[in-house]
Amino acid sequence: MSDAIAAVSALAKLPDVPEAIADVRDACTALRWHPALRRRIPEASAESRVRGATASAALEGAQMSVTVVRDVFRGARQWPAQPDPVDQTVAAALRASAESEAVRTMVRSAPRQALARLHVAAMSQLLPGDQVGRPRQGDEDARELLELGPAPAAREANTRLTGVLHLLERSEDLPLLVVAAIVHAELVCARPFVRGNGIVARAFERSLVWGGGLDPTGVAVPEQAHHSLATDYQGGLAAYASGDPEGVRLWILHEATVLQRAAQAGVDVCDAVLAGRLTP
């Protein structure tokens, strides 16, 4: 067993974490048996991605009506010819959310390619072509998420990214809650890309929870749960970034709360699909 796998296995046994793992599993199981998911999984999953993209963009400071985002997603509306920064950010989150469906089968078998595809989807219209779909190099910096402190140098960020990829490739027997928590926090704190790290981290989390089988229908809405707990989200990431073992435990427990809320948000999606009224 590698050091990384052993470390994550140990995290899964910390106080309150085993109970949190069980609670998340139960919440996702309850979602799976919602009556709407007997016949209407594609519709519910698409709506989840719309709501998730809207929430992910909001966490970046870009607020937009979910009705507008939904209309763009289904082709009933186009982005402006000259989009403003809010339009650009929401569009990036929506592209990443849409791509999460395609990469969900790759997050464990080919995680580097999955991350690259999500970054290309999100940032291809916002960054020079030679900075898209690859980690930072040389003296390239990431000037975002500065509330967590300066981004690590590119070399350190790449080392941490390699550790994340190694973990994902060997994570089949590990609790998905703990894996998702560590991967999400590492992508945000290490900031391996020049830009778009938060959007990509949340889209990857969606793909992992979906493709890893915790939410096999892709209807849970983790981004919405993060947004509903935005202050705790930032605080939990700061606790993780401190490197303190208790901070890591608290982040994992926060992630458990998020995924339980994500499952409930998925229930709300299913209820709306059955009722024929998608706007929350």
C-alpha positions in Angstrom: 0.0 0.0 0.0 1.4 3.4 -1.0 1.8 6.2 1.6 -1.0 8.2 0.0 -3.4 5.3 0.1 -2.5 4.5 3.7 -2.9 8.1 4.7 -6.4 8.3 3.1 -7.4 5.0 4.7 -6.3 6.5 8.1 -8.4 9.6 7.5 -11.4 7.5 6.9 -11.1 6.2 10.5 -10.8 9.5 12.3 -13.5 10.4 14.8 -16.9 10.9 13.3 -15.7 10.2 9.8 -17.1 6.6 9.6 -20.5 7.8 10.6 -20.3 10.6 8.1 -19.4 8.1 5.3 -22.5 6.1 6.2 -24.8 9.1 6.4 -23.7 10.2 2.9 -24.2 6.8 1.5 -27.7 6.7 3.0 -28.6 10.1 1.6 -27.5 9.1 -1.9 -29.3 5.8 -1.7 -32.5 7.6 -0.8 -32.1 9.9 -3.8 -31.5 6.9 -6.1 -35.0 5.5 -5.3 -36.9 8.7 -6.1 -39.9 8.0 -8.4 -38.6 10.5 -10.9 -35.5 8.4 -11.5 -37.5 5.4 -12.8 -37.9 6.9 -16.2 -36.5 10.5 -16.2 -32.9 10.2 -15.2 -31.5 12.2 -18.3 -33.9 15.1 -17.6 -33.1 15.2 -13.9 -29.4 14.9 -14.5 -29.4 17.7 -17.0 -31.3 20.0 -14.6 -28.8 19.1 -11.9 -25.9 20.2 -14.1 -27.7 23.5 -14.9 -28.2 24.2 -11.2 -24.7 23.1 -10.4 -23.1 25.3 -13.0 -25.2 28.3 -11.7 -24.0 27.7 -8.2 -20.4 27.1 -9.2 -20.3 30.4 -11.0 -21.9 32.2 -8.1 -19.0 30.9 -5.9 -16.7 32.7 -8.4 -18.7 35.9 -7.8 -20.8 35.6 -11.0 -24.5 35.7 -10.2 -27.1 34.7 -12.9 -30.6 33.5 -12.9 -30.8 29.7 -13.3 -33.6 30.3 -15.8 -31.1 32.0 -18.1 -28.5 29.3 -17.6 -31.1 26.6 -18.4 -32.2 28.4 -21.6 -28.6 28.5 -22.8 -28.0 24.9 -21.9 -31.0 23.7 -23.9 -30.2 26.0 -26.8 -33.1 28.4 -26.4 -30.8 31.4 -25.7 -27.3 32.4 -26.9 -24.6 34.2 -24.9 -24.1 37.9 -26.0 -21.7 38.5 -28.9 -19.5 40.5 -26.5 -20.0 38.7 -23.1 -19.1 40.5 -19.9 -17.1 38.9 -17.1 -20.2 37.5 -15.5 -21.3 35.9 -18.8 -17.8 34.5 -19.3 -17.6 32.9 -15.8 -21.1 31.4 -16.0 -20.4 30.0 -19.5 -17.2 28.5 -18.2 -19.0 26.8 -15.3 -21.7 25.6 -17.6 -19.3 24.1 -20.1 -17.4 22.3 -17.3 -20.7 21.0 -15.9 -21.8 19.7 -19.2 -18.4 18.0 -19.8 -18.7 16.3 -16.4 -21.0 13.7 -18.0 -18.5 12.8 -20.6 -15.5 12.4 -18.2 -17.3 10.6 -15.4 -16.0 7.2 -16.5 -12.4 8.5 -16.7 -12.0 10.1 -13.3 -10.3 6.9 -11.8 -9.0 5.2 -14.9 -7.6 8.3 -16.6 -7.8 11.2 -14.2 -5.2 13.4 -15.9 -7.1 13.3 -19.1 -10.4 13.9 -17.3 -8.9 17.0 -15.6 -7.5 18.2 -18.9 -10.8 17.9 -20.6 -12.6 19.8 -17.9 -10.1 22.6 -18.0 -10.3 22.8 -21.8 -14.1 22.9 -21.5 -14.0 25.7 -18.9 -11.1 27.8 -20.0 -10.7 27.4 -23.7 -12.4 30.8 -24.4 -10.7 32.6 -21.5 -7.0 31.7 -21.7 -4.4 31.5 -24.4 -4.4 28.2 -26.1 -1.0 27.2 -24.8 -2.3 27.5 -21.2 -5.4 25.4 -21.6 -5.7 21.8 -20.5 -2.3 21.6 -18.8 -0.8 22.4 -15.4 1.2 25.5 -14.8 4.9 25.5 -15.9 8.0 27.4 -15.0 7.2 30.7 -13.3 3.5 30.7 -14.3 1.3 31.8 -11.3 -2.4 31.3 -10.4 -3.7 34.6 -9.2 -7.0 33.3 -7.8 -8.4 32.0 -4.5 -5.9 34.3 -2.8 -8.0 34.1 0.4 -6.1 30.8 0.8 -2.8 32.5 0.5 -0.5 32.7 -2.5 -0.6 29.7 -4.9 2.3 27.3 -4.5 5.0 27.5 -7.2 4.3 25.5 -10.3 6.7 22.7 -9.4 5.1 22.1 -6.0 1.6 22.4 -7.6 2.6 19.7 -10.1 3.9 17.4 -7.4 0.7 17.7 -5.5 -1.3 17.1 -8.7 0.7 14.0 -9.3 -0.2 12.8 -5.8 -3.9 13.4 -6.5 -3.7 11.5 -9.8 -2.0 8.6 -8.0 -4.7 8.5 -5.3 -7.5 8.5 -7.9 -6.0 5.7 -9.9 -5.8 3.5 -6.7 -9.0 4.7 -5.0 -11.4 1.9 -5.8 -11.4 0.4 -2.4 -11.4 3.7 -0.5 -14.5 5.6 0.8 -15.5 7.9 -2.0 -16.4 10.7 0.5 -12.9 10.9 1.7 -11.4 10.7 -1.7 -13.7 13.4 -3.1 -12.8 15.6 -0.1 -9.1 15.3 -0.5 -9.1 15.7 -4.3 -11.4 18.7 -4.2 -9.3 20.5 -1.6 -6.0 19.7 -3.3 -7.2 21.0 -6.6 -8.3 24.2 -5.0 -5.3 24.7 -2.6 -2.6 23.6 -5.0 -4.1 25.6 -7.9 -2.4 23.5 -10.6 -3.9 25.6 -13.5 -3.3 29.3 -14.3 -7.0 30.0 -14.0 -10.2 28.1 -13.4 -9.1 25.9 -10.5 -12.3 26.3 -8.5 -14.6 25.6 -11.4 -12.6 22.6 -12.4 -12.4 21.2 -8.9 -16.2 21.4 -8.5 -16.8 19.9 -11.9 -14.4 17.1 -11.1 -16.0 16.5 -7.8 -19.4 16.1 -9.6 -17.8 13.6 -12.1 -16.2 11.6 -9.3 -19.3 11.3 -7.1 -21.3 10.4 -10.3 -18.7 8.1 -11.9 -17.6 6.6 -8.6 -21.1 5.3 -8.0 -22.0 7.3 -4.9 -24.6 9.1 -7.0 -24.9 6.8 -10.1 -27.7 9.0 -11.7 -25.7 12.2 -11.6 -28.7 14.1 -10.0 -27.1 15.3 -6.8 -26.0 18.9 -6.9 -22.8 19.3 -4.9 -22.0 22.8 -6.3 -25.4 24.1 -4.9 -24.6 22.6 -1.6 -21.2 24.3 -1.5 -22.8 27.6 -2.4 -25.4 27.2 0.3 -22.5 26.7 2.8 -20.2 29.3 1.2 -18.7 30.6 4.4 -18.1 27.1 5.7 -16.7 26.1 2.3 -14.1 28.9 2.5 -13.4 28.1 6.1 -13.1 24.4 5.5 -10.6 24.9 2.7 -8.6 27.3 4.8 -8.5 24.7 7.6 -7.3 22.1 5.1 -4.7 24.4 3.6 -3.2 25.0 7.1 -2.0 21.4 7.1 -3.3 20.7 10.6 -4.6 17.2 10.9 -7.7 18.5 12.7 -8.3 20.9 9.9 -8.2 18.0 7.4 -10.7 16.1 9.5 -13.0 19.1 9.7 -12.8 19.5 5.9 -13.8 15.9 5.4 -16.8 16.3 7.8 -17.8 19.5 5.9 -17.6 17.5 2.6 -20.0 15.0 4.2 -22.5 17.7 5.0 -22.1 19.0 1.5 -22.8 15.7 -0.1 -25.8 15.1 2.1 -27.2 18.5 1.1 -26.3 17.7 -2.5 -28.5 14.6 -2.4 -31.3 16.6 -0.9 -30.9 19.2 -3.7 -31.1 16.2 -6.1 -34.4 15.3 -4.5 -35.6 18.8 -5.1 -34.6 18.4 -8.8 -36.6 15.2 -9.0 -39.6 16.7 -7.4 -39.5 19.6 -9.9 -39.1 17.2 -12.8 -42.2 15.2 -11.7 -44.2 18.4 -11.2 -43.1 19.9 -14.5 -41.9 23.1 -12.8 -38.1 23.3 -13.0 -37.5 26.9 -11.7 -36.8 26.6 -8.0 
